[in-house]
Amino acid sequence: MDTFKVLVVEDEEAQGKLIQSILQQRDYAVDWVESAEAAYQKITSENFSIVLSDWRLPEKDGLWLLQQTQKVAPQLYFILATAYGSIQHAIEAIKAGASDYLTKPYSRDQLFFCIDRAVDTLQLSQQNQQLKSELKERQQLVDMVGSSKPMQTIFNQVEKLAPTNATIHIAGASGTGKELAARALHQLSPRTKQPFIVINCGAIPEGLAEAELFGAEKGAFTGSHARKIGCFEAADGGTLFLDEVAELSPAIQTKLLRVLQEKTVTRVGATSPINIDVRVISATHKSLEALVAAGDFREDLWYRLNVVPIKMPALKDRIEDLPALITFFNEKHAKNHQSRPIQFTDGALQQLEHYLWPGNIRELSHVIERLMLLSDSGKVKRGDLEFLNQQQSKTSSLVLPKQGVDWAMMEQDFYQQALKYSKGNKKKAAELLGLSYKSFLYRLEKFLISE
């Protein structure tokens, strides 16, 4: 019973010590004080679960103590003992927030019954809090949010895989939270206090990719004025997340395979390998199986990376998570911008639910942030989301003909049209197609398209 400590407040010394003694016989931890002021000092300085206070006390009465306790420790189970026949006092006590009351004089059994009822109530409350905590944990893992079946599957996979050193490949469309899953795997692993290094393979200029990944000695190439520590060395002891791994050139793929096999790296310009202990997690929005089949990605590297696969679901496939995600991003952006969370009308929420979310949770995050920054009233109505209708009509305007299409020819035609519209500016052409500059150049080379 020690977890439920009782404070008895009784101004008559004999009565107070008697109540204390009776409860101690039932193994309750009990303190006794003679006044409301002394009880208040105890409540603010020590941990009690139950307060049993007489109504009539010198100077300040039990009702005053109840009111003060409500301010500083509203979770306490407060029992007020009232004189026989003072039913009005009992009603007043309950209205003021008392958990229960006893009518004096009361018997030993009545005292035990009242305290035992308090303990049962407190235990049930603890169990409910624990269940709520467990439910919250299942609805959010690190920064991944969702109670849908697809997300529960992801949570289970992450929890099982995090303690291991398995190499993991995370697939999924852009914006589905692949990096969040990688961070969760790292933070829930024994490596959590070691570095978590993220590198976007599609953003590295091809000529610098080897040095970025594996490091380089001073003078190894033009402009190399100092030794460079590569991502693998920087992540030693921790986790390296290779995002958009499909964008690596064939030459870098070969060297990456060697690193994964031998667990060593050799800096550019060096001759001696360096031992490393790095967990590698890779990701891409493309199908590596299709790239392997097309000869654009090494099959042996694919097997090395894809020891354990995780597939992140698109937002449209877990739309029941939308309310929780809206709340999460609403609170996150409000904190970042030192603002209040915005409110949504029912019509606005319905519109968000019917939107297809081609950009997935990343797009949702950006939409919530945009609405928060631009809202004058702090309340979002259906009309404020007209830009989503425009985006959806733009993305859904293409319809696959029943007879099918020659995809390779259509793809090549889009690249040529993009070059035409951009007047030969490859960077702008890549932006028109939603591709990285490097990916666009690769496709031009693949289809033998010149300016």
C-alpha positions, -999 to 999 in steps of 0.1 A, spaced: 0 0 0 31 23 1 24 37 -33 -8 53 -20 3 75 9 -25 89 31 -25 123 48 -49 125 78 -60 160 88 -76 160 123 -73 186 150 -81 163 179 -48 145 187 -63 113 200 -87 110 171 -59 117 146 -35 92 160 -63 66 162 -71 70 125 -34 68 117 -29 37 137 -60 19 122 -48 26 86 -13 15 94 -26 -18 105 -37 -23 69 -1 -14 57 -10 21 45 17 47 48 0 74 68 10 109 81 -11 130 105 -13 167 109 -35 190 131 -44 219 108 -52 228 72 -22 250 70 2 222 81 -16 198 56 -11 223 28 26 225 35 28 187 35 9 184 2 31 209 -15 64 193 -3 56 156 -3 39 130 -24 5 119 -12 -22 100 -30 -51 104 -6 -61 131 18 -87 124 46 -96 157 62 -121 168 88 -143 197 78 -140 215 111 -104 226 117 -89 255 136 -85 287 116 -88 273 80 -114 246 75 -113 214 54 -131 232 25 -103 257 23 -78 229 22 -97 212 -6 -98 244 -27 -61 249 -22 -53 213 -31 -74 216 -63 -50 243 -74 -16 226 -66 -24 188 -67 -58 182 -84 -49 145 -89 -51 138 -51 -81 117 -39 -97 141 -14 -121 128 13 -139 152 36 -153 141 69 -185 160 78 -206 160 110 -236 138 112 -266 154 97 -246 180 78 -257 168 43 -254 203 30 -217 202 38 -213 169 19 -230 184 -12 -208 215 -10 -177 193 -7 -186 172 -38 -193 204 -58 -160 218 -47 -142 188 -61 -140 163 -33 -136 127 -44 -157 113 -15 -170 121 20 -175 104 53 -201 112 79 -189 114 114 -188 95 136 -178 66 113 -169 30 121 -136 12 114 -152 -7 86 -166 25 70 -131 40 72 -116 10 55 -143 9 29 -138 45 20 -100 43 18 -101 10 -1 -125 26 -26 -100 54 -30 -72 29 -37 -93 11 -63 -101 43 -80 -65 54 -81 -53 20 -94 -79 21 -122 -68 56 -130 -31 44 -132 -41 16 -155 -60 39 -177 -30 63 -179 -7 34 -188 -31 22 -215 -33 57 -229 5 60 -228 9 26 -246 -17 37 -272 1 69 -278 33 51 -283 16 28 -308 2 59 -326 36 76 -328 71 60 -331 98 86 -329 83 111 -355 63 86 -374 26 90 -368 -4 67 -375 -27 41 -361 -37 26 -394 -29 -10 -403 -1 -1 -427 16 20 -401 12 -6 -374 30 -30 -397 58 -4 -401 61 1 -363 63 -36 -357 91 -39 -384 110 -10 -370 108 -22 -334 120 -57 -344 148 -45 -367 161 -16 -347 182 -37 -322 199 -56 -350 227 -46 -374 208 -58 -405 213 -38 -437 178 -24 -446 164 -9 -478 134 14 -474 112 17 -505 83 40 -511 72 71 -531 87 105 -525 74 121 -493 63 89 -475 87 93 -447 116 70 -456 141 91 -437 118 92 -407 118 54 -407 156 54 -410 159 78 -380 136 56 -360 157 25 -367 188 44 -355 172 60 -325 158 28 -312 190 9 -318 221 4 -295 238 29 -319 215 58 -309 243 78 -292 265 75 -322 263 95 -355 233 93 -379 246 106 -412 223 113 -441 235 117 -477 213 123 -507 230 103 -535 211 122 -562 224 155 -550 261 147 -552 280 158 -583 293 126 -599 329 137 -598 327 142 -561 307 112 -551 336 90 -543 352 116 -520 319 124 -503 313 87 -495 347 73 -489 369 103 -482 400 117 -499 436 125 -490 451 159 -494 460 165 -530 441 135 -542 425 156 -569 424 192 -581 412 215 -554 418 189 -526 437 211 -502 431 191 -470 422 155 -460 384 149 -464 366 125 -441 339 106 -461 304 98 -449 313 62 -440 341 73 -417 319 101 -402 293 75 -394 317 50 -378 299 33 -349 265 47 -360 242 46 -390 246 59 -426 214 66 -445 219 65 -483 189 83 -497 181 80 -534 207 52 -537 195 45 -573 212 76 -585 247 63 -578 268 58 -610 279 22 -619 315 30 -608 304 42 -573 280 12 -571 310 -11 -575 330 6 -548 300 7 -525 296 -30 -529 332 -36 -519 328 -14 -488 297 -34 -477 315 -67 -483 348 -59 -466 336 -33 -440 365 -11 -449 369 21 -469 399 35 -488 401 72 -492 408 86 -527 445 89 -530 452 64 -502 465 29 -503 456 16 -468 420 6 -460 403 18 -428 381 -5 -408 346 8 -402 316 -3 -382 286 13 -399 250 2 -403 238 11 -438 202 19 -445 193 28 -481 162 42 -497 148 52 -531 115 61 -546 123 40 -576 120 3 -581 155 -11 -578 142 -45 -590 132 -28 -623 165 -10 -625 183 -43 -619 162 -60 -647 170 -31 -670 208 -34 -663 209 1 -646 217 -12 -611 241 -39 -599 222 -70 -590 248 -80 -564 247 -46 -547 209 -48 -547 211 -81 -527 236 -65 -503 213 -35 -497 180 -54 -496 188 -78 -468 156 -67 -451 131 -45 -470 106 -20 -456 79 -5 -478 65 29 -467 28 33 -476 15 63 -496 -7 87 -476 -37 78 -498 -33 42 -486 -35 53 -449 -59 82 -452 -74 72 -418 -41 86 -403 -49 121 -417 -65 136 -386 -35 125 -364 -10 138 -390 -28 171 -392 -26 175 -355 11 165 -354 21 190 -381 -2 216 -367 15 215 -333 50 211 -349 47 242 -371 30 262 -344 60 255 -322 85 263 -349 69 296 -358 59 305 -323 23 306 -334 -10 291 -324 -23 259 -341 -48 266 -368 -84 253 -367 -102 235 -396 -139 237 -404 -156 204 -412 -157 213 -448 -120 219 -449 -113 186 -432 -135 168 -457 -116 184 -486 -83 174 -471 -96 138 -468 -107 137 -504 -74 151 -518 -51 124 -533 -19 137 -518 6 129 -546 34 144 -524 24 123 -495 31 134 -459 58 158 -470 31 176 -491 7 176 -461 34 191 -439 40 219 -464 3 225 -468 -3 228 -430 27 252 -427 15 273 -456 -20 276 -442 -6 286 -408 16 313 -422 -10 328 -445 -41 325 -423 -55 358 -409 -81 343 -387 -64 311 -376 -93 292 -390 -92 273 -423 -123 270 -445 -130 250 -476 -124 280 -498 -89 284 -484 -80 250 -500 -88 259 -536 -51 256 -545 -54 219 -538 -82 215 -563 -59 232 -589 -30 209 -581 -52 178 -582 -67 187 -616 -32 193 -629 -18 160 -617 -49 139 -628 -54 153 -663 -36 124 -680 -57 93 -686 -42 60 -698 -59 50 -731 -76 16 -732 -53 4 -760 -22 13 -738 8 33 -748 44 29 -760 59 41 -727 95 43 -739 84 65 -769 62 87 -747 90 91 -721 115 101 -748 89 125 -763 84 142 -729 122 148 -725 124 163 -760 94 186 -753 109 197 -720 141 207 -738 120 225 -764 99 245 -738 131 254 -719 149 264 -751 176 238 -744 181 247 -707 186 213 -692 182 225 -656 148 241 -664 138 210 -684 145 188 -655 124 211 -632 95 209 -657 95 171 -654 101 170 -616 135 153 -620 169 161 -605 194 176 -629 215 145 -626 186 121 -633 176 142 -663 211 140 -678 211 103 -672 179 99 -692 191 120 -720 221 98 -723 200 67 -721 177 77 -750 206 93 -769 189 127 -769 210 157 -779 201 193 -775 
